[in-house]
Amino acid sequence: MNFSAILVLLGMIFSTSFAACNKGSKVATEDSTLTQLDMMNVSYGSDAAQKMDVYLPANRNIDSTKTLLFIHGGSWSGGDKIDFNEAIAAIRSQLPDFAIFNINYRLAYSSGNKFPAQIDDIKSALQFIENKAGDYKINADKIALVGASAGAHLALLQAYKYNDDKKIKAVIDLFGPADMRDLYFNHPVPQASQGVLVNLFGATPTANSTLYQEASPINYITATTVPTKIFHGTDDYVVPISQSNNLKAKLQANNVKVDMTTYSRQGHGWYGPDLIDTYTKTIHFIKENVR
């Protein structure tokens, strides 16, 4: 999958990067001398794929500078963090009290990196951010996740299943799968989903139903699940909108805060006014739920 379509109109010129003033102090007071700092391809693990881009705002501090993590899509076997570069450039100006992290993760292929390698990398990236919070002068106890398609699946799974410490406060789901078994058996074009899922899991749901169940975010919704914002196009034939409709219904049944925006006649990503609307609503949801 190529998700650059959802990012095109969000492009803005990156702000000039500055060297940060590091005083070595972890005192939770705002330091107006701290300037914006961008760091590309920071390793958060030993694998070459385990890299993140780090965008630290000016005047940050470990109380009020919250954390925003982007997770790219690409069928769990492709894509790259650069797919979100233009979106991040735009979002920075609207969320000046957020440090932004944009990650790559190990991609599944025929003989390696099968699930749960991808979700393990999300955990490792979040642990790295927590370990660096003092050095970066940020608050890693208040986190929002943003994912597109396969990346949205990983964001939802992390937020719903592995958020025991309650540090993740909200998740933005851009047309992500939530029920892996359903995606395998009920996709309108089975050949479009089944090979992708077997590549990810190394088995069909018939051969390993437990793995498909454990990888499905929809199975981990409770009354304490984090607020969720969903975006989906009605004509999406890559990840059918039924995935998001079912996710929304279960969240509502558990009295979880959920808001879903659907775009008529749009597919797996969109341009124009709908894209601007996605941008605006994403910013609003993050501001409203990560305080």
ChimeraX attribute file (.defattr): number of C-alpha atoms within 10 A of each C-alpha:
attribute: neighborCount
match mode: 1-to-1
recipient: residues
	/A:1	14
	/A:2	16
	/A:3	20
	/A:4	19
	/A:5	14
	/A:6	24
	/A:7	21
	/A:8	18
	/A:9	18
	/A:10	20
	/A:11	15
	/A:12	16
	/A:13	8
	/A:14	13
	/A:15	13
	/A:16	8
	/A:17	14
	/A:18	13
	/A:19	11
	/A:20	16
	/A:21	13
	/A:22	12
	/A:23	10
	/A:24	10
	/A:25	10
	/A:26	14
	/A:27	12
	/A:28	15
	/A:29	14
	/A:30	16
	/A:31	15
	/A:32	11
	/A:33	13
	/A:34	20
	/A:35	18
	/A:36	19
	/A:37	19
	/A:38	19
	/A:39	14
	/A:40	12
	/A:41	16
	/A:42	13
	/A:43	17
	/A:44	21
	/A:45	15
	/A:46	8
	/A:47	11
	/A:48	12
	/A:49	17
	/A:50	19
	/A:51	22
	/A:52	23
	/A:53	20
	/A:54	20
	/A:55	22
	/A:56	27
	/A:57	26
	/A:58	21
	/A:59	17
	/A:60	27
	/A:61	24
	/A:62	20
	/A:63	16
	/A:64	17
	/A:65	26
	/A:66	24
	/A:67	26
	/A:68	24
	/A:69	23
	/A:70	26
	/A:71	25
	/A:72	29
	/A:73	29
	/A:74	17
	/A:75	20
	/A:76	26
	/A:77	21
	/A:78	16
	/A:79	20
	/A:80	20
	/A:81	19
	/A:82	15
	/A:83	22
	/A:84	24
	/A:85	21
	/A:86	19
	/A:87	20
	/A:88	23
	/A:89	17
	/A:90	19
	/A:91	20
	/A:92	19
	/A:93	13
	/A:94	14
	/A:95	19
	/A:96	16
	/A:97	22
	/A:98	29
	/A:99	26
	/A:100	25
	/A:101	25
	/A:102	25
	/A:103	26
	/A:104	26
	/A:105	31
	/A:106	24
	/A:107	20
	/A:108	23
	/A:109	17
	/A:110	12
	/A:111	8
	/A:112	13
	/A:113	19
	/A:114	20
	/A:115	19
	/A:116	16
	/A:117	16
	/A:118	21
	/A:119	20
	/A:120	14
	/A:121	22
	/A:122	23
	/A:123	15
	/A:124	16
	/A:125	24
	/A:126	18
	/A:127	14
	/A:128	15
	/A:129	21
	/A:130	17
	/A:131	12
	/A:132	14
	/A:133	19
	/A:134	18
	/A:135	15
	/A:136	25
	/A:137	29
	/A:138	27
	/A:139	24
	/A:140	25
	/A:141	16
	/A:142	21
	/A:143	25
	/A:144	26
	/A:145	25
	/A:146	23
	/A:147	23
	/A:148	27
	/A:149	28
	/A:150	26
	/A:151	29
	/A:152	26
	/A:153	28
	/A:154	32
	/A:155	29
	/A:156	29
	/A:157	23
	/A:158	20
	/A:159	27
	/A:160	23
	/A:161	18
	/A:162	14
	/A:163	15
	/A:164	10
	/A:165	7
	/A:166	15
	/A:167	17
	/A:168	25
	/A:169	20
	/A:170	28
	/A:171	30
	/A:172	25
	/A:173	28
	/A:174	29
	/A:175	29
	/A:176	29
	/A:177	28
	/A:178	28
	/A:179	22
	/A:180	24
	/A:181	21
	/A:182	16
	/A:183	21
	/A:184	22
	/A:185	14
	/A:186	14
	/A:187	19
	/A:188	14
	/A:189	13
	/A:190	12
	/A:191	10
	/A:192	15
	/A:193	20
	/A:194	21
	/A:195	14
	/A:196	17
	/A:197	22
	/A:198	16
	/A:199	21
	/A:200	24
	/A:201	20
	/A:202	21
	/A:203	17
	/A:204	19
	/A:205	20
	/A:206	9
	/A:207	10
	/A:208	12
	/A:209	13
	/A:210	11
	/A:211	18
	/A:212	20
	/A:213	17
	/A:214	16
	/A:215	22
	/A:216	21
	/A:217	22
	/A:218	25
	/A:219	16
	/A:220	16
	/A:221	21
	/A:222	16
	/A:223	12
	/A:224	12
	/A:225	22
	/A:226	24
	/A:227	22
	/A:228	24
	/A:229	21
	/A:230	22
	/A:231	22
	/A:232	29
	/A:233	23
	/A:234	16
	/A:235	16
	/A:236	18
	/A:237	16
	/A:238	20
	/A:239	24
	/A:240	23
	/A:241	22
	/A:242	19
	/A:243	20
	/A:244	26
	/A:245	16
	/A:246	14
	/A:247	24
	/A:248	21
	/A:249	13
	/A:250	17
	/A:251	22
	/A:252	15
	/A:253	12
	/A:254	14
	/A:255	13
	/A:256	19
	/A:257	17
	/A:258	19
	/A:259	16
	/A:260	14
	/A:261	16
	/A:262	18
	/A:263	18
	/A:264	12
	/A:265	10
	/A:266	16
	/A:267	18
	/A:268	24
	/A:269	22
	/A:270	22
	/A:271	15
	/A:272	10
	/A:273	10
	/A:274	18
	/A:275	19
	/A:276	16
	/A:277	12
	/A:278	22
	/A:279	18
	/A:280	13
	/A:281	16
	/A:282	21
	/A:283	14
	/A:284	13
	/A:285	18
	/A:286	24
	/A:287	16
	/A:288	11
	/A:289	17
	/A:290	19
	/A:291	12
